[in-house]
Amino acid sequence: MSDAPIDSLTESAIAGWQGALRGELIRLGDENYDVARRVYNQMIDRQPRLIARCVNAADVISSVNFARTHNLTLSVRGGGHNVTGFGVCDDGLVIDLSPMRGVRVDPVRRTARAEGGCTWGDFDHATHAFGLATPSGIISTTGVGGLTLGGGFGHLARRYGLSCDNLVSADVVTADGSFLTASAEENQDLFWALRGGGGNFGVVTSFEFRLHPVSTVLGGPVFYPIDKSEDVLRFYREYMAEAPEDLSAFFGFHLAPPAPFVPEHLHLVPVCAIVACYTGELEQGEELVKPLRKLGPPALDLLGPMPYPALNSLFDALLPPGLQHYWKADFDYELSDEAIAVHAEYGPKVPTVPSGMHIYPLDGAIHRVGKDETAFSYRDAKFVHIMIAVDEGPERMPEYTSWVQEYWSALRPFSAGGAYVNFLMEEGEDRVKATYRDNYERLVEIKRKYDPSNLFHLNQNINPMQAVA
Ligand SMILES: Cc1cc2nc3c(=O)[nH]c(=O)nc-3n(C[C@H](O)[C@H](O)[C@H](O)COP(=O)(O)OP(=O)(O)OC[C@H]3O[C@@H](n4cnc5c(N)ncnc54)[C@H](O)[C@@H]3O)c2cc1C
């Protein structure tokens, strides 16, 4: 741990500010400092000066003002899942929203208001009691904040759109300490930018979402022998092209986990899988998923009716916090035979149980929103693929990282060009521009209006200082 002294001026300022906070202020050297600075990806080892555990919007306003006035590097932590570690910084101030996890459901209006530090597990738990849900990701420990601000897709996206498409309004603390509501009626430019533009525009203290009647779903994985992966991928392509929007499915390469529900002969064996989620009538769903069972025989079939929160947390145990992560991803306009051949070559080499490659569908309701209606631009992509190398320690990560890089590079000629911001690591400004395409210029303009000095720069940054065409 660094023992850099905090100068006396800042020290007295800190003491004055601390008195105005309702939440805890954790400082370098405090007993819980090392736990509080940790984020999901164990590769990230940053040492902030101060961590403000905000409990309400007043704490957030005060923290933003303190960071700006004292010229401190500022990071904002929602669920802490970002693999680049944007939720924590070196030598600056962390606004930690993790105490702000309340969710209020309005079952009559079918909306829910979630505080800025909620995880999807918090959200699903609250809305499921009313038989309602909104599109989230595939893991329940991911933050509502980062996932929604970058776009957000998972099991419900084909039917109900991206998470950000279901945002009704957001309360935002901007760089000058103002508290604004962004919606279709108020601060429309900010509302446009928040839906895909990431954490560039301020701290969202609460998100209001539209809810949908989703309760029990027919969901889960069907695993296939690895030597069938080309057939399974071709099947997956045709299946998704025909599937109704209330059926979603993603494809994956994994090592079968050595878990009690997996037959021993499959333990640590490479497999491919299709993970489905059907949200319509169960009887009809059973008919629709029959082809998944006929394609085969499956190596293991775990597809069945379950509550939506159970599906959304099914893989949590495989990806607990505190592991080393290296990711790479891209959007795809199609899943060509050439791309399938690359997948069949690299997918079976998946190195560890939590590592993998996933292909998510990005069509249906996502395509019904125009490319320029929100900051999220890739409304014309059909799929997004991501390969992730994950391990407990750093020793073998260089080898596993090479697997990701080689796999990603081999697919690059068949991909759409840009990548989903929430799957990017620190890959440079060109990758960010390629992600926003024609929306980039407008994002720079809005950034100049709401954060001209780039206080919120620890994100896939839209730099307000740069010249745009
Ligand atoms: C295991 C795992 C599974 C995932 N699965 C999916 C998936 O299925 N679908 C998908 O779309 N993505 C998925 N992701 C990617 C995920 O969307 C990103 O990692 C996202 O950044 C996580 O958000 P967070 O709030 O947890 O992260 P953080 O690290 O806390 O924040 C990420 C970024 O968002 C900003 N931010 C967070 N909250 C706020 C807020 N309230 N106000 C302003 N800025 C904020 C932060 O400043 C930072 O720049 C997954 C990630 C992991 C690790």
The ligand as a MOL file (V3000), in Angstrom:
LIG
                    3D

  0  0  0     0  0            999 V3000
M  V30 BEGIN CTAB
M  V30 COUNTS 53 58 0 0 0
M  V30 BEGIN ATOM
M  V30 1 C -19.4880 -11.7150 -14.8770 0
M  V30 2 C -19.9840 -10.6180 -15.7630 0
M  V30 3 C -21.1040 -10.8270 -16.5360 0
M  V30 4 C -21.5830 -9.8240 -17.3670 0
M  V30 5 N -22.6850 -10.0610 -18.1290 0
M  V30 6 C -23.1930 -9.0710 -18.8920 0
M  V30 7 C -24.3920 -9.2600 -19.6190 0
M  V30 8 O -24.9990 -10.3230 -19.5840 0
M  V30 9 N -24.8630 -8.2440 -20.3520 0
M  V30 10 C -24.2310 -7.0390 -20.4230 0
M  V30 11 O -24.7380 -6.1440 -21.0960 0
M  V30 12 N -23.0800 -6.8270 -19.7530 0
M  V30 13 C -22.5590 -7.8070 -18.9920 0
M  V30 14 N -21.3960 -7.6080 -18.2970 0
M  V30 15 C -20.6420 -6.3800 -18.5220 0
M  V30 16 C -21.1620 -5.2740 -17.6220 0
M  V30 17 O -22.2260 -4.6380 -18.2800 0
M  V30 18 C -20.0470 -4.2610 -17.3560 0
M  V30 19 O -19.0000 -4.9020 -16.6780 0
M  V30 20 C -20.5450 -3.0690 -16.5620 0
M  V30 21 O -19.5930 -2.0460 -16.6620 0
M  V30 22 C -20.7820 -3.4260 -15.1160 0
M  V30 23 O -21.3980 -2.3950 -14.4330 0
M  V30 24 P -21.1100 -2.1870 -12.8640 0
M  V30 25 O -21.9720 -1.0870 -12.3870 0
M  V30 26 O -21.1620 -3.5040 -12.1780 0
M  V30 27 O -19.5840 -1.8030 -12.9240 0
M  V30 28 P -18.6840 -0.6250 -12.3170 0
M  V30 29 O -17.2930 -1.1340 -12.4790 0
M  V30 30 O -19.1340 -0.2160 -10.9730 0
M  V30 31 O -18.9620 0.5520 -13.3100 0
M  V30 32 C -18.7180 0.4550 -14.6910 0
M  V30 33 C -18.7470 1.8410 -15.3190 0
M  V30 34 O -20.0470 2.4060 -15.1700 0
M  V30 35 C -19.9930 3.5850 -14.3710 0
M  V30 36 N -21.1240 3.5500 -13.4390 0
M  V30 37 C -21.5830 2.4960 -12.7310 0
M  V30 38 N -22.6700 2.8510 -12.0330 0
M  V30 39 C -22.8880 4.1570 -12.3000 0
M  V30 40 C -23.8650 5.0940 -11.8810 0
M  V30 41 N -24.8410 4.7630 -11.0480 0
M  V30 42 N -23.7820 6.3550 -12.3760 0
M  V30 43 C -22.8090 6.7100 -13.2390 0
M  V30 44 N -21.8510 5.8630 -13.6690 0
M  V30 45 C -21.9030 4.6040 -13.1950 0
M  V30 46 C -18.6450 3.5270 -13.6590 0
M  V30 47 O -18.1410 4.7900 -13.3730 0
M  V30 48 C -17.7710 2.8230 -14.6650 0
M  V30 49 O -17.2800 3.7150 -15.6290 0
M  V30 50 C -20.9190 -8.5810 -17.4300 0
M  V30 51 C -19.7890 -8.3680 -16.6330 0
M  V30 52 C -19.3260 -9.3690 -15.8080 0
M  V30 53 C -18.0970 -9.1410 -14.9920 0
M  V30 END ATOM
M  V30 BEGIN BOND
M  V30 1 1 1 2
M  V30 2 1 2 3
M  V30 3 2 2 52
M  V30 4 2 3 4
M  V30 5 1 4 5
M  V30 6 1 4 50
M  V30 7 2 5 6
M  V30 8 1 6 7
M  V30 9 1 6 13
M  V30 10 2 7 8
M  V30 11 1 7 9
M  V30 12 1 9 10
M  V30 13 2 10 11
M  V30 14 1 10 12
M  V30 15 2 12 13
M  V30 16 1 13 14
M  V30 17 1 14 15
M  V30 18 1 14 50
M  V30 19 1 15 16
M  V30 20 1 16 17
M  V30 21 1 16 18
M  V30 22 1 18 19
M  V30 23 1 18 20
M  V30 24 1 20 21
M  V30 25 1 20 22
M  V30 26 1 22 23
M  V30 27 1 23 24
M  V30 28 2 24 25
M  V30 29 1 24 26
M  V30 30 1 24 27
M  V30 31 1 27 28
M  V30 32 2 28 29
M  V30 33 1 28 30
M  V30 34 1 28 31
M  V30 35 1 31 32
M  V30 36 1 32 33
M  V30 37 1 33 34
M  V30 38 1 33 48
M  V30 39 1 34 35
M  V30 40 1 35 36
M  V30 41 1 35 46
M  V30 42 1 36 37
M  V30 43 1 36 45
M  V30 44 2 37 38
M  V30 45 1 38 39
M  V30 46 1 39 40
M  V30 47 2 39 45
M  V30 48 1 40 41
M  V30 49 2 40 42
M  V30 50 1 42 43
M  V30 51 2 43 44
M  V30 52 1 44 45
M  V30 53 1 46 47
M  V30 54 1 46 48
M  V30 55 1 48 49
M  V30 56 2 50 51
M  V30 57 1 51 52
M  V30 58 1 52 53
M  V30 END BOND
M  V30 END CTAB
M  END
